[in-house]
Amino acid sequence: MLEAGEQNNLRHFSLRLDRLDATADYVVNVTRRNYPDLSIPYHSRWRHFGVGGRDRVALLDSALANASSAECARARIDLVVVSVLLDAGAGTDWQFEEPDCGGVYARSEGLAVASFHLFLSGALSCRESAKHIADAGGLEELNRDTFIGAFQVSEINPLVGVGGRVGLLNALGRTIRDKPDIFGHTLPRIGNLYDYFVERANGGSITARDMLLTVLDAFSTIWPGRIEIGGENLGDVWRHPVIHRDDASNGLVPLHKLSQWLTYSLVEPLEWAGIRVAGLDELTGLAEYRNGGLFIDLGVLELKHPSALNEVHDIDSELVVEWRALTVALLDRLAPLVRRRLGLDDEALPLAKILQGGTWSAGRRIGAHKRADGGPPIRVKSDGTVF
């Protein structure tokens, strides 16, 4: 896709790669503001659980005070998988008021805090004796009314894609039950992914690539049916006419935003439990609107038809697929420029930290500067399961 853009063979976007240097400067300035000592954590869902200066993970740890290290890892995986899968765009009109402390949060942070409290409430467990888990029965039984109550959804506080989110968690429950080799033969739960990874760790280490392959396999059946090859639902994979291959993947662009976000977010529970994750840079950047908005707002990507800014686009539209694919490719171009300016190599500053430092925050900052609602430059119609 990037090559087609460099040859000006794309229908919707022109590339201005001469503006990448200025974009790197902007990202570096944001990174230094966020992390003056350059001690940058991974880009993962765990960052959002600390919004507002409140250590919510400590609340979970307190609830698990008598649990083993392995059980703590399972519970953290239960929580983070659910929270990531609920992290598709919330829309600009929804917010969540946290019980007991009064903090009000929106967008990704709001979804994180709301999903944290949903998990802590025990609503995702079907076992009275085990409240802080997300098991097959609890996920299958979750209904719309419970979800709406937990996320404070109303006519004046609308959340995009409520039905899609509930359906996604129900499908997750069925998937867990249907894949006992991954999620356990008895009392299947998300957190049994921990045991699956432990069994496959080589010398106490597992690769990020193997983690992503597991995630893609384990959760393939939860996504709404879109494109299939050989009866396999491909999930976040879309068609674009400039992609040519001599096999069944002809015309297909794999992005897997939520699956990669989930893989990034599984790294820390494993590392906290003593398992090393290698090869983080084998994952790509995330094809979402903060990273993508950064490149549009700073002029690296120019719309050939500016009127598209006034429209709402389907997730499978050629324009959106083009935008998302270019975002992933441009993050790879931007990364070495950021590292050079910060004086760090790819081991000290993997892409997962550049995203955190980084491009996601920079995209949010420039978006808030450009638009009153802080939303993306291109509006995308979401069903709550992708973008």
Buried (B, 14 or more C-beta within 10 A) or exposed (E): BBEBBEEEEBEBBEBBEEBBEEBBBBBBEBBBEBBEEBEBBBBBBBBBBBBEEBEBBEBBBEEBEEBEEEBBBBBBBBBBBBBBBBBBBBBBEBBBBBEEEEBEBBBBBBBBBBBBBBBBBBBBBBEEEBBBBBBBBBBBBBEBEBBBBBBBBEEEBEBBBBEBBBBBBBBBBBBBBEBEEBBBEEBBBBBBBBBBBBEEBEEEEBBBBBBBEBBBEBBBBBBBEBBEEEEEBBBBBBBBEBBEEEEEEEBBBBBBBBBBBBBBBBBBBBEBBEBEBEBBBBBBBBBBBBBBBBBBBBEBBBBEEEEBEEEEBEBBBBBBBBBBBBBBBBBEBBBBBBBEBBEBEBEEBBBBBBBBBBBBBBBBBBBEEBBEEBBBBBBBBBBBBBB
